[in-house]
């Protein structure tokens, strides 16, 4: 049975450092399993483990700490890429068990070819949209339809996540639920059609078999500025100091971990963040990459339709925290500012 589940949610358009947050939590909290609950090989989590940079795409971060890592049924899986990723991790010395729920739909070469002709959305071209399309059209293939259970030559094991979580009454599992992409590109809440094809909200956790009664902490992750990788124009209504935004892009090394594309950068939209916090019932807020703004010496933020600028980092932080606490109508345990690529 489940004792409780902590959840990591991206409050912006992805690339906020939630992989770092999940990696930090897996190190600090005694979890029994880490479960990835949405997306597929389009995700790119950049992890610094003991000073070594490692980019993961499908395998949850539990693998770094010998914690069973599960790819839940809300995900889609590219089996070849998963095979290569697990062997890459093993080459680095990480051998924790990796499980894939048998309900996961499989991304095939034809899905990637179909995705590769996209000229409108700016997808990662990893075949994710076509895979989810076939899933909901009821024409897709699940991993259980393709593979025999627990083929010995595979580096991962197929499981029924319900059985894993609920059929051992003497076990009380503490779970970490690891998300991909972000709220601003959620299939329902994002700026359609410039969205991903999976659910990026806390509701996706329930879709993976972990009911709300088990939810404990919900960690909302954001950056002190905003980025987006895709074809839509990602600017604030009024563009202030575009030359500073360009400098932030360079200093922040804002390139997609999966595509390598240069990310668009804009100033922080606090009202959008607060909307995401309400919908996902955030209990802990982590604000990453404030160190980039510290280097440029300029801080910009939109709140209630107005642009606010600061040159003093302390005033910027006070303004952001006060605005969030004023307008977020739920209990917020902590706001944490992070300048480290390895920890909160």
Secondary structure, 3 states (H helix, E strand, C coil): CEEEEEEEEECCCCCCCHHHHHHHHHHHCCCCEEEECCECCCCCEEEEECCEEEEECCCCHHHHHCCCEEECCCEEECHHHHHHHHHHHHHCCCCCCEEEECCCEECCHHHHHHHCCCCCCCCCCCCHHHHHHHHHCCCCCEHHHHCCCCCCCCCCEEECHHHHHHCCCCCCEEEEEECCCCHHHCCCCCCCCCCCCCCCCCHHHHHCCCCHHHEEEEEEEEECCEEECCCCCCCCCCCCCHHHHHHHHHHCCCECCCCCCECEEECEEHHHHHHHHHHHCCCEEEEECHHHHHHHCCEEEEECCEEEEECCHHHHHHHHHHHHHHHCCCCCCEEEEECCCCCC
